[in-house]
Structure formats: structure tokens, C-alpha cells
């Protein structure tokens, strides 16, 4: 499972945007977005770079991997 810290998410719309972007990049992957902690977890077989690119293309900043 890949866990990333994402900056710039502030509302439910942000959660929806990130979830949709990641789901498009990784069809079939389980995506979980935690707004409070600013973390996005992806359980699937897609590259980290594809997920990072999808999140950044949606307008958010990936600031590193979550612990």
C-alpha cells in the first residue's frame, strides 16, 4: 500500500477530486483520502509516479510519503 502526504486539501470537494484522479490513474485500486491528516492511501498495482502525477494534475501537492 502506498501512503502519501498531500497538501492543499481543505474540504470534501478536495477529497472527491483526489479520489477521482487517483481512481482514473489506477482503475480497480482502493483509494482512501483522510482530509484531517492530509493523507492519501492507495492499495493497488500502479506506480508511485503515476499516483503522484494524478494528484498533482488535480491541483494538489504531494509533499512526501506518509509514515
C-alpha positions in Angstrom: 0.0 0.0 0.0 1.2 3.5 -0.9 0.6 6.3 1.5 1.3 9.9 0.6 1.1 13.2 2.4 -0.9 15.7 0.2 -1.0 19.5 0.8 -3.8 21.7 -0.3 -6.8 19.6 0.6 -9.3 21.5 2.7 -12.8 20.2 2.0 -15.0 17.3 0.8 -14.7 18.5 -2.7 -10.9 18.1 -2.5 -11.4 14.6 -1.2 -13.6 13.8 -4.2 -11.2 15.4 -6.7 -8.2 13.5 -5.4 -10.2 10.2 -5.2 -11.4 10.6 -8.8 -7.9 11.5 -10.1 -6.3 8.5 -8.4 -9.1 6.1 -9.4 -8.6 7.2 -13.0 -4.9 6.6 -12.9 -5.3 3.3 -11.0 -8.5 1.6 -12.1 -9.6 -1.0 -9.6 -7.3 0.3 -6.8 -8.7 1.0 -3.4 -8.3 4.7 -2.6 -8.7 6.3 0.8 -8.3 10.0 1.5 -8.1 11.3 5.0 -8.7 15.0 5.0 -7.8 15.6 8.6 -4.3 14.1 8.3 -3.8 15.1 4.7 -3.0 11.5 3.7 -3.9 9.5 0.6 -3.6 5.7 0.7 -3.7 3.6 -2.5 -3.9 -0.1 -2.5 -3.3 -1.4 -6.0 -0.7 -2.3 -8.6 0.2 1.1 -10.0 3.5 3.0 -9.9 4.0 5.7 -7.3 4.9 8.2 -10.0 1.5 7.6 -11.7 -0.3 8.3 -8.5 1.8 11.4 -7.7 1.2 12.7 -11.2 -2.5 12.2 -11.0 -2.7 14.0 -7.7 -0.6 16.9 -8.9 -2.5 17.2 -12.1 -5.7 17.5 -10.0 -4.1 20.6 -8.4 -2.6 19.3 -5.1 0.9 19.0 -3.9 2.4 15.7 -2.9 4.9 16.5 -0.1 6.2 13.0 0.6 5.3 9.6 1.8 3.2 9.2 5.0 4.6 7.0 7.8 
